[in-house]
Amino acid sequence: MSDCRSLGDCDDSRMVRIYEYLDGALSCDDLAEIKEHLDSCPDCAQEYDLECVIRSVVRRSCKEAAPENLKAAILERIHSGRAAQV
């Protein structure tokens, strides 16, 4: 494994940092640091690529919209449950 000391223990913290990187939740300096690390660490780059594929598959799979009547049914059950507790 390459030198991952700048990110902490590569096995423990790399996914958290990769998630933050993918989510755009890092500062500009941190973005540059992670990008540089991914360019030099094949293990982390592989994890990054895998996460990109997973997110792409989930995004494609989540394009179906729930039926309109489902929302109404859920809200009705919530209100009924609250009324029963009072």
Summary of the structure (lengths in Angstrom):
residues: 86
radius of gyration: 20.6
end to end distance: 59.1
largest distance: 60.0
contacts: 192
relative contact order: 0.12
helix: 79%
strand: 0%
